Amino acid sequence: MNERISTAPPRLPRLGELPSFVSLMAGGWADADRTPDLVPGAVAAAAAHRELLSALYPGRALVIGSGTAPVRSNDTYHDFRADSDFLWLTGAPVERATLVLTPAGSGHDAALYLPAPHRPGGHAFFTDAAHGELWVGPVPGLADWRDALGVDVHDTADLPAALGRLSRPLVAGSPGQDLGAAAETAPSEELGRALADLRMIKDDWVIARLREAVDRTVEGFAAVTAEIPAAVRGGGERWLQGTFDRYARTVGNGPGYATIVGSGRHAPTLHWVRCDGPVAEDELLLLDMGVEARSHYTADVTRTFPASGTFSPVQRQVHDLVERAHRAGLAAVGPGRPFTDFHHASMEVIARGLHDWGLLPVSVDEALSERGQHHRRYLVCGIGHHLGLDVHDCARSTYESYHGRAMAPGMVLTVEPGLYFHAHDLTVPPELRGVGVRIEDDVLVTADGSDVLSDALPLDAAGLEGWMRRP
């Protein structure tokens, strides 16, 4: 009888199924440094934040998840960034983590549930490409986090039992797979709004982190403007985007949002993040950029530069109007004033300027009325927003708590008027088509007024031209 010869291709061995290999991989490893990398002061700040939240919910259990890294494609993932509410309450950028606040006396006890790291001795150490230490490097363990954070830390495997002991917990953050499988309670809109409202007033530690993020961002602007000649020679918008993103990853976590670099006809596009066009020397260059510091707080700053180093008369005309609107908005920021004051102040300047240029089909008063808004064709977005852990911070707040609230010391917001004349907009004269200008600063509301955190960057056209000429 002839032996049957297999024609199937040879199968590569599965290392996790080979006892000899598993045994070999289990030993011979020295202890690695697994100390959690935390920003100084983050633990104390998070403890104070938990006390604020605890005071709002006496006797109510609270559960907040950190989330998981989203899939980029197939089996690759985007970089993990923890949920902002979770960060605010823990200071720990840990994936698939759950904070449980259990009522205790007049407050709450905090416990953190984390997945145990995949270390030598288990298959996942070398088979789990997403979380195994052989693939991703040494990871702090439960005891490491317990020592660093000063709270009880448990294995995620214990989370279902812990949640089962709670009565009607409120859930927030990004629950992720582990919490989603263990909890039957849907995310609470109420708790999300409460956290957004609490985060609206920044404490001294947070304000210092935002100042740091803004300072690093100003440095990033200098790095980018120095590369404009290279972008004009052929690197284009993406060269400048990459310059800032590299700088942001060097000094912080990276950009706080998708970096916007818009040259010429791309400048009027509000969220031009494709950045796939050339940089023309005779066009304006709109740069909207922010460094997310290691604390996870981000800046959000915009300036519009002439790529040549000098504004043309038409470019300067548009920039000057936006500058006047910007200064009017800054002047309207202060404690006790309605949050919408700086919006209306900037919009009035814009409307009057457009009317003077003959671009409004109605009077200024009609344009500014609630049923008018004709000037908004060239400025459809608002004039500013809260800033913090999220570039558009506190977004879950209600209208009454956000736009309907008076400004108060400790709020940090942006002021960002602009004019956006699209290249295909036939309502404007040819010389204005393809011109886009935005000026954006980050502003702290103080007890007696405001503090422009990003004032190291000039506002006026002459100042920007001079800033570009700096060695």
N, C-alpha and C positions, 0 to 999 in steps of 0.2 A: 504494500500500500504506500502510495506517495504521501509524504508529509505535506500538510497545507502550509504554505508560506504566506505570512501576513503581508499585505500591501499597504496597511495603514501607516501613516507617518509616525515616527517615534514620539511618545508623549514626554514632555519635559517633567521632571520630578517635582512634586509638590513638597516643598521643604518642610512645611508644617506637619506633614504626615510621616516624616522620617524620624523615628525615635532617636537614632544616632545623631542626627543634625540638631534636633530639639535639645538634646542633652548637651551637645557641644556649645550651642548658643546660650545656654543658661548660666554658664560660669565664665570666670576670667574677666569680669568687668569691675573696674574700680568705681568707688563712689564719685558721682558727678556733682557739680554745683547746681543745685536746684532751687536756689533762693529766689523767691518771687521778685520780679523787677517792678517795684512800685514807685510812683512819684512821691517825693517827700511831702508829708502832710496829708496825703490822700486818705489814709486810714482814719485820722481824726476828723477830717472833713466829712467823710461818709458816715461816721458815727453820729455827728451832729445832724446830718440830713435825715438819718433814720429816726432821730428823736422828733424832728419836725413832723414827719409822716405819722409816727406813732401817736402823737398828740391829736391828730385828726380822726383817728380810728380806735378809740379806746374799746377794748374787748373784742375787736374784730381781727381775725387772722388775715394776713396779707402774704401773697406769694408773687415773686417777681422773677422772671426768667431772663437769662443773658442771650439766648439764641444760639444759632449754629451758622457756620460759614455757608453761604449759598453756593450751589453748584455753578461753575462757569461753563463747563461743557463735559459731558460724559463723566469721567472719574477725576476731573480736576476742579478745584475750588477757588473762589475768590478769597482774598485775605479775610480772616475773621475780624469783625469789629463788634464788640459787645453792645447790647441795647443801652441806650443813653440813660434810661431810668435805672437800670441795674447798675451801671457805672456810678451814677450819682449816689446810690445807696450803699455801694460796697468799695468802690475804688479799684476793683479787681477785674481786669479784662480777660475773664475766663470763659471759654466756650462750653456750652451745654451745662451751664450752672444754674442753680435755683436758690434764691434767697427766700427763706421762710421766716416770717415775723409772727411769733405766737404770743397771744395776750398773756401778760404776767404782771400782776399787781396793777399799778397805774400806767404801765407801759407795755413793752414787748421784749421778748427774748429773740435774738437773731441767731439763725442757724443757716449754714450754707451747705448745699448738696452738690458735690462735684463728681465727675467720672474719675475713677482711679486711673492713674497713668499706666501705660503699657510698658513695663520695665522688664529687664532680663529675668528669665524664668518662665515666661508665658509665651504662647505662640504669637500673640498680637504684637509683641515687642518687635518682631521682624516681618510679620505678615500683614499688619494693618498700615497701609501706606499713608492713611490720613492722620492717624494718631499714634502709631507705634514709635517709641523713642529712637529706634534705629533709623527711622525715616525723618522724623521731625526734630530730633534733638531732645536733651533732657528736659523734663517737665516737672514743675513743682508737684509734690504729693499732698495728700490731705493734711498731714502734720505740718508740712511747710506752710501751707496756707493758713492753718490754725494759728501758728506762731506769728505770722506776718499780720493777720487781720484782727486777731484778738477776739474771734467769735468761734462758736462750735462749728466744726466742719465734718461732714459725713459723706459716705459714699452714696452716689446716686441710686444704687441698688436699694437703699433704705428710704428713698423718697416716697414710694407708694404708701408704705406703712405710716410715714409721718403725715402725709396728706389725709390719710384715712382717719387720723385722730382729730382733724380740724373740722369745725362746724361752719359751713358756708363761707369759705375763704374767698377773698377778692383777689383776682389774678391780673397781673399787668406785665409789662415788658414784652420780651419775645420768648414765649414759652418753649418752643423747640420740641423735638421729638420726645425727650424723656419726660418733660412735664406734661406734654399733651397726652401721652399714654397713661399717665398716672392720675391726672386731674380730670374730673368730669365738668368742672366749672369753666365756662367760656371767659375770655378776657373781659375785664370790667371797664366799660367806658368811664364810669365814675372815678375809679382809681386812676386811670390814665389821665383824666382831666385834673385830678387833685395833684398828681405828681408834676404835671405841666405848670400848674399855678404856683407850686412851691419853687420850682426851678426858675421862675420868672424873676425872683429877687436873688441876686448873687451875693454871697458872703465875701469876706475879704480874701479868703483863700482862692475862691473861684475867680474873683476879679484879677488877682495876681496872675493866675494861669492865662486868662484872656489877654492881659497885657503882654505876656510872654509870646502868645500866639501871634498877636499883632506885630510885635517887634520883629519876630522871625519872618513874618510876611513882608514887611517893608524891606528887609534884607533880600528876600526872594525877588522883589521887584527890581532891586539893583542888579541882581544876577541876570534877570531876564532882559532888562533894557541894554545891558552890556552885550548881549548876543543878538540885538536887532540887526546889525550889519551882516552877521552870518545868516540870519533868517532871510534877509533881502537877497543875498547871493545865491540862495537856493534851498536853505533849510526849511523855509516857510513857517506857517503857524505852528506846525507840530514840533519844530525844533524849539520854539519858545515854550510851548506847553511842556515838553520833556525837560527843559531846563528847570522850570519851576518845580515840576513834580519830583525831579531828582533832588533838588535842594530841600523840598519839604520832607522827603523820606530820610534825608541826612540829619536834619535838625529836629524832626518830630516823627509822627506816625506816617505822615504823607499829606497830600492835599485834603482839606476838609470837605471838599466837594469836587466835582469834575471841573478842572481848570478851563476857563474860557479865554481863548485868544482869537479875536476877530479882526481881520485886516480888511479895510475897504468895505466892499459890499456885504461882508460877513459881520461887520461890527453892529449893524442894527438888529441882528438876530439875537434875541435876549439870552438864549441858552446855546450859544454856538460852541459846543463841546467836541464836535467832529474835528475841528482844527486841521483840516486837510487841504487848505488853500495856501497860495503863496503869500508872501508879505511884500507889498508894493511900496517902494520908497516914498511915493508921493501921496500915499493914503494915510488915514488915521488907523491907529492900532489900539483896540479896546482890550484891556487886560483885567479880568475879574478873577482874583486868586486869593486863596487863604490856606495858611499852614494849620494843620491839626497838630497841636503840641502833644507830647507824650502823655499829658494829662487827659487827652481826648477833647479838650476845648479848642475851638477853631476860630480863626479870624475870617473876615469876609470883606475884602477891600477891592475897589475898582478905580483905575485911572485910565484915561484915554490920551495916548501919546501920538505925536506926529512921527511916523517912522523915519522921516528925513531929519528930524531934530528941530524943525521949524514949522509952525502952523501956517497954512495958507490963509488968506483973508477970509474965505468962506468957512474954512474949518474953525478958525478962531471965533468967527461970529457965532457959530453954533455952540462952541465950547464956552464962550463968555455967558451966553444965556443960561446954559446948564449950571455954570458956576454961581450965577446970581440966585438961581432956584435952590441950589445946594446950600448956599450961605443962609438963605431965608429959612430953609428947613432946620439947619443947625441951631439957628437963633430961637426956634420954637420948641426946642427940647429943654425940659426942666420939670422939677417935681411939682405935682399938683395940676399940671396941664393935661388936657385930654390927649390920649395917645395919638389921635388923628390930627393934632395941631400941626405937626411938622409936615404931614402929608398935604394938608390944605395950603399951608404956607408956600411950599414948593410948587404946587399945582397952579396957584394963582400967578406966580411969576412966569411959569411956562405958558399959561394961557394968554397972558398979556403980551408976552414976547411973540408968540405965534400970530396974535391979532395984529401987532405992529408990522409983521412981515406979510400980512395979507393972506394968511393960510387958514383962517377960521371963517366958515360960512355964516357965522352968527356973532353976536356981541360977546364980550368977555363974560358978562353976567350970565347970559344964557348958557354959554359953554360950561361955566362953573356950576350951574344949577344941577340938582340931582337928576333931572330929566334931560340934561344936555350932554355934557362930557365930550363935546366934539374934539377938544384938544387931545383927548386920550387916544385918538387914532395914532398919534406919534409917541405915546407913552402909556401903553395898555396896562403895565404892571403898577403895583403900589410903590410908595416912596421908601418903605423900610419895613423891618421886621425885628423880632427879638433874636438874639445871638447867644450861643452858649455851647453846650455839648453837641447840639445840632446846629447846622448853619441857619436853618429856619426853626429856631428853638421854640418850645412850648406850643407846638402846632395843635396839640389836642385840647388846648384851652377853649372855652366857649367864647363867642363873640363878646359877651359882656365882660369876661375876665381879660380879654386880649385887647381888641380895638375899643371896647367900651369902657376901659379902665383908665384911670388917671396915671400918668407916669409917676414913678416913685424912686427914691434913692436905691441904688443897687440894681436897677434894670440896665441891661446892656442891649443896645439896638443899633441898627444900621440906618443911615440916611443915604438914599441913592436915587436922586432924580436923573433923568436922561432924556435924550431926544433920539428917535430912531426913524430915519428917513430911508425906507427900503429902496433898492435900486429899481424896482418895478412899480413904484408908487407914483402914479401919474398926477396926483394932487399937489405935488411939490415941483418947483422949477428944476430943470436938469442939473443945475450946479449943486443942489442939495441931495440929489438921489445917490444912495450908497453911502451917506454920512451917518455915522452912529456915534454918540457920545454918552458916557455914563461916568458919574463921579460918585464914589461910595466910601463913606467913613464909618468906623465903629465907634459908638458913643456911649459913655457911661453917664447915667443920670446920677447926679450928686445931690447933697442936701440943699445946696444953694444954686444949682444950675446944671452944668454938664461938663464932661471932660472928653475931648476928642482923643481917643486912644491912638488913632492912626495919623496924628497931625505931623508926623515926621515927613510925610509925603506932601509936597505942595499942592495947592488947589488950582491956582491960576495958570493961564497958558504960559506966561513968561517964566513963572517959577518951574513949570514942568520942563520947558526948554532948557533952563539953566541946570536943572537936576540931571537931565540927560547928558550934559556936557561934563559932568563931574568925572575926574580921573578914576 
